[in-house]
Amino acid sequence: MTNPYEILGVATQASDADIRGRYLQLVREFPPDRAPERFAQIRAAFDELRDPVVRLEKQVFSTTTSDSLATLASDLRERLRNARLPVEALLALAESR
């Protein structure tokens, strides 16, 4: 599959609400009965980005510049502060490397 961020047309730093909003907008634009292939792509991309661990992996492995790394680190700190991403998920991700 191609990049789920590109399929949904959102930035890698997009919030959960932004991703969900864009998903709902695209589903209205490409309903499953009229555009089944496009709908399947949109649904798969949304399902992938809905999982916080998978989303974090996508951000980590798509990052290539120091500015992106700084943005990612800031995003991680914010997520930890807001308890959006459980510490157990971060530990599991770190142990899998």
CYANA upper distance limits for C-alpha pairs under 8 A (distance plus 0.5 A):
  2 THR  CA      6 GLU  CA      8.10
  2 THR  CA      7 ILE  CA      7.88
  3 ASN  CA      7 ILE  CA      6.94
  3 ASN  CA     45 ALA  CA      8.35
  4 PRO  CA      8 LEU  CA      6.74
  4 PRO  CA     44 ALA  CA      8.41
  4 PRO  CA     45 ALA  CA      4.95
  4 PRO  CA     46 PHE  CA      7.71
  4 PRO  CA     48 GLU  CA      7.77
  4 PRO  CA     49 LEU  CA      7.68
  5 TYR  CA      9 GLY  CA      6.28
  5 TYR  CA     10 VAL  CA      5.81
  5 TYR  CA     11 ALA  CA      6.82
  5 TYR  CA     12 THR  CA      6.80
  5 TYR  CA     45 ALA  CA      7.87
  6 GLU  CA     10 VAL  CA      7.02
  6 GLU  CA     11 ALA  CA      8.48
  7 ILE  CA     41 GLN  CA      7.74
  7 ILE  CA     42 ILE  CA      6.89
  7 ILE  CA     45 ALA  CA      7.16
  8 LEU  CA     19 ILE  CA      8.03
  8 LEU  CA     22 ARG  CA      7.08
  8 LEU  CA     23 TYR  CA      7.01
  8 LEU  CA     26 LEU  CA      8.08
  8 LEU  CA     42 ILE  CA      6.95
  8 LEU  CA     45 ALA  CA      7.46
  8 LEU  CA     46 PHE  CA      8.00
  9 GLY  CA     22 ARG  CA      8.14
 10 VAL  CA     14 ALA  CA      6.74
 10 VAL  CA     18 ASP  CA      8.21
 10 VAL  CA     19 ILE  CA      7.25
 10 VAL  CA     22 ARG  CA      8.03
 12 THR  CA     59 GLN  CA      7.06
 13 GLN  CA     72 LEU  CA      8.39
 13 GLN  CA     75 ASP  CA      8.14
 14 ALA  CA     18 ASP  CA      6.35
 14 ALA  CA     19 ILE  CA      6.93
 15 SER  CA     19 ILE  CA      6.79
 16 ASP  CA     20 ARG  CA      6.66
 16 ASP  CA     50 ARG  CA      8.15
 17 ALA  CA     21 GLY  CA      6.46
 18 ASP  CA     22 ARG  CA      6.59
 19 ILE  CA     23 TYR  CA      6.59
 19 ILE  CA     46 PHE  CA      8.04
 19 ILE  CA     49 LEU  CA      8.48
 20 ARG  CA     24 LEU  CA      6.73
 20 ARG  CA     46 PHE  CA      8.15
 21 GLY  CA     25 GLN  CA      6.72
 22 ARG  CA     26 LEU  CA      6.67
 23 TYR  CA     27 VAL  CA      6.64
 23 TYR  CA     42 ILE  CA      7.58
 23 TYR  CA     43 ARG  CA      8.33
 23 TYR  CA     46 PHE  CA      7.12
 24 LEU  CA     28 ARG  CA      6.84
 25 GLN  CA     29 GLU  CA      6.86
 26 LEU  CA     30 PHE  CA      6.35
 26 LEU  CA     42 ILE  CA      7.87
 27 VAL  CA     31 PRO  CA      5.81
 27 VAL  CA     32 PRO  CA      8.28
 27 VAL  CA     39 PHE  CA      7.16
 27 VAL  CA     42 ILE  CA      8.05
 30 PHE  CA     34 ARG  CA      7.20
 30 PHE  CA     35 ALA  CA      5.95
 30 PHE  CA     36 PRO  CA      8.35
 30 PHE  CA     38 ARG  CA      7.17
 30 PHE  CA     39 PHE  CA      6.33
 31 PRO  CA     35 ALA  CA      6.38
 31 PRO  CA     36 PRO  CA      7.65
 31 PRO  CA     39 PHE  CA      6.76
 32 PRO  CA     36 PRO  CA      4.95
 32 PRO  CA     37 GLU  CA      8.34
 32 PRO  CA     38 ARG  CA      8.48
 32 PRO  CA     39 PHE  CA      5.89
 32 PRO  CA     40 ALA  CA      8.13
 35 ALA  CA     39 PHE  CA      6.45
 36 PRO  CA     40 ALA  CA      6.55
 37 GLU  CA     41 GLN  CA      6.93
 38 ARG  CA     42 ILE  CA      6.73
 39 PHE  CA     43 ARG  CA      6.52
 40 ALA  CA     44 ALA  CA      6.55
 41 GLN  CA     45 ALA  CA      6.65
 42 ILE  CA     46 PHE  CA      6.67
 43 ARG  CA     47 ASP  CA      6.55
 44 ALA  CA     48 GLU  CA      6.64
 45 ALA  CA     49 LEU  CA      6.80
 46 PHE  CA     50 ARG  CA      6.46
 47 ASP  CA     51 ASP  CA      7.51
 48 GLU  CA     54 VAL  CA      7.10
 48 GLU  CA     55 ARG  CA      7.59
 49 LEU  CA     54 VAL  CA      7.15
 49 LEU  CA     55 ARG  CA      5.60
 50 ARG  CA     55 ARG  CA      7.73
 51 ASP  CA     55 ARG  CA      6.59
 52 PRO  CA     56 LEU  CA      6.56
 52 PRO  CA     85 LEU  CA      7.02
 53 VAL  CA     57 GLU  CA      6.77
 53 VAL  CA     85 LEU  CA      8.40
 53 VAL  CA     89 ALA  CA      6.97
 53 VAL  CA     90 LEU  CA      8.07
 53 VAL  CA     93 LEU  CA      7.78
 54 VAL  CA     58 LYS  CA      6.72
 55 ARG  CA     59 GLN  CA      6.79
 56 LEU  CA     60 VAL  CA      6.63
 57 GLU  CA     61 PHE  CA      6.52
 58 LYS  CA     62 SER  CA      6.37
 59 GLN  CA     63 THR  CA      6.62
 59 GLN  CA     72 LEU  CA      7.68
 60 VAL  CA     69 LEU  CA      8.43
 60 VAL  CA     72 LEU  CA      7.94
 63 THR  CA     68 SER  CA      6.28
 63 THR  CA     69 LEU  CA      6.89
 64 THR  CA     68 SER  CA      7.23
 64 THR  CA     69 LEU  CA      8.04
 65 THR  CA     69 LEU  CA      6.83
 66 SER  CA     70 ALA  CA      6.61
 67 ASP  CA     71 THR  CA      6.71
 68 SER  CA     72 LEU  CA      6.54
 69 LEU  CA     73 ALA  CA      6.56
 70 ALA  CA     74 SER  CA      6.65
 71 THR  CA     75 ASP  CA      6.60
 72 LEU  CA     76 LEU  CA      6.62
 73 ALA  CA     77 ARG  CA      6.72
 74 SER  CA     78 GLU  CA      6.72
 75 ASP  CA     79 ARG  CA      6.61
 76 LEU  CA     80 LEU  CA      6.63
 77 ARG  CA     81 ARG  CA      6.64
 78 GLU  CA     82 ASN  CA      6.67
 79 ARG  CA     83 ALA  CA      6.32
 79 ARG  CA     84 ARG  CA      5.65
 79 ARG  CA     85 LEU  CA      6.34
 80 LEU  CA     84 ARG  CA      6.91
 80 LEU  CA     85 LEU  CA      6.59
 80 LEU  CA     86 PRO  CA      7.81
 80 LEU  CA     87 VAL  CA      7.99
 85 LEU  CA     89 ALA  CA      7.29
 85 LEU  CA     90 LEU  CA      7.97
 86 PRO  CA     90 LEU  CA      7.31
 87 VAL  CA     91 LEU  CA      6.70
 88 GLU  CA     92 ALA  CA      6.54
 89 ALA  CA     93 LEU  CA      6.62
 90 LEU  CA     94 ALA  CA      6.64
 91 LEU  CA     95 GLU  CA      6.59
 92 ALA  CA     96 SER  CA      6.67
 93 LEU  CA     97 ARG  CA      7.35
